[in-house]
Amino acid sequence: MPSPAFEDAPYAAPPDETDVNLRAYFDAISESKLDRLDPEWDDTALREWDGNFRSDGSLMMVCCDRDVGIDEYRQVLREFLAFRRSRQQQRGSIRNSVQEG
């Protein structure tokens, strides 16, 4: 079975350190916090939900080559949510086949 970590999932292009760290950042968000997320929020509400944006509008992360703005954050968040749904569906399929077997 593939790794359950978004950070380890295939990238569309070769990643830099910031790409990898941003994916790891999303992996570390708790389920309870994710349950309160509305991906359709405007930028201000999304920044408030996350709570780690600097006053200049970039995400506060360490060990990064570049700043992550809200547009990149939102794009990778969408990818993360799709990845998460896919993993949940896979786990459900595995559970069902184990119960049937």
C-alpha positions as CSV (number, residue, x, y, z in Angstrom):
1,M,0.0,0.0,0.0
2,P,1.3,3.5,-0.8
3,S,2.5,5.7,2.0
4,P,-0.3,7.4,3.9
5,A,1.7,10.7,4.0
6,F,0.8,13.4,1.5
7,E,4.4,14.5,1.7
8,D,5.4,11.2,0.0
9,A,2.8,11.3,-2.7
10,P,4.0,11.8,-6.3
11,Y,4.6,15.4,-7.4
12,A,3.6,16.9,-10.8
13,A,7.1,18.5,-11.1
14,P,10.3,17.9,-9.2
15,P,9.7,19.5,-5.7
16,D,11.9,21.9,-3.9
17,E,12.3,22.0,-0.1
18,T,9.3,24.4,0.2
19,D,7.0,22.0,-1.7
20,V,8.0,19.1,0.6
21,N,7.7,21.1,3.8
22,L,4.2,22.5,2.8
23,R,2.9,19.0,2.2
24,A,4.4,17.9,5.6
25,Y,2.7,20.9,7.1
26,F,-0.7,19.8,5.8
27,D,0.0,16.2,7.0
28,A,0.5,17.5,10.5
29,I,-2.9,19.3,10.7
30,S,-5.2,17.5,13.2
31,E,-8.4,15.8,12.0
32,S,-10.4,18.0,14.4
33,K,-9.0,21.2,12.8
34,L,-9.6,19.8,9.3
35,D,-13.2,19.1,10.3
36,R,-13.7,22.8,10.8
37,L,-12.3,23.7,7.4
38,D,-14.5,25.1,4.6
39,P,-12.3,25.1,1.5
40,E,-14.5,27.7,-0.1
41,W,-13.7,30.4,2.5
42,D,-12.2,33.6,1.3
43,D,-8.5,34.3,1.8
44,T,-9.0,36.1,5.1
45,A,-11.1,33.4,6.6
46,L,-8.6,30.7,5.4
47,R,-5.7,32.5,6.9
48,E,-7.6,32.9,10.2
49,W,-8.5,29.2,10.2
50,D,-4.8,28.2,9.7
51,G,-3.5,30.8,12.2
52,N,0.1,30.7,10.9
53,F,0.2,33.4,8.3
54,R,2.5,36.4,8.8
55,S,1.5,40.0,8.6
56,D,3.0,40.1,5.1
57,G,0.5,37.5,3.9
58,S,2.9,34.5,3.7
59,L,2.7,31.3,5.6
60,M,5.1,31.0,8.5
61,M,7.2,27.9,7.9
62,V,10.8,27.1,8.8
63,C,13.4,25.6,6.4
64,C,11.9,27.0,3.3
65,D,13.5,28.3,0.1
66,R,10.7,30.7,-0.7
67,D,7.5,32.2,0.8
68,V,4.2,30.5,0.4
69,G,1.3,32.9,-0.4
70,I,-2.4,32.2,-0.1
71,D,-2.8,31.1,-3.8
72,E,-0.1,28.4,-3.5
73,Y,-1.4,27.4,0.0
74,R,-5.0,27.1,-1.4
75,Q,-3.8,25.0,-4.4
76,V,-1.8,22.6,-2.3
77,L,-4.6,22.4,0.3
78,R,-7.0,21.3,-2.5
79,E,-4.5,18.6,-3.5
80,F,-4.1,17.5,0.1
81,L,-7.9,17.2,0.6
82,A,-8.2,15.2,-2.6
83,F,-5.3,13.0,-1.4
84,R,-7.0,12.5,1.9
85,R,-10.3,11.6,0.4
86,S,-8.5,9.0,-1.8
87,R,-6.8,7.5,1.2
88,Q,-10.1,7.3,3.1
89,Q,-11.7,5.6,0.2
90,Q,-8.9,3.1,-0.1
91,R,-9.1,2.3,3.6
92,G,-12.8,1.8,3.2
93,S,-12.3,-0.6,0.2
94,I,-9.7,-2.6,2.1
95,R,-12.0,-2.9,5.2
96,N,-14.8,-4.0,3.0
97,S,-12.7,-6.7,1.2
98,V,-11.4,-8.0,4.6
99,Q,-14.9,-8.2,6.0
100,E,-16.1,-10.0,2.8
101,G,-13.1,-12.4,2.8
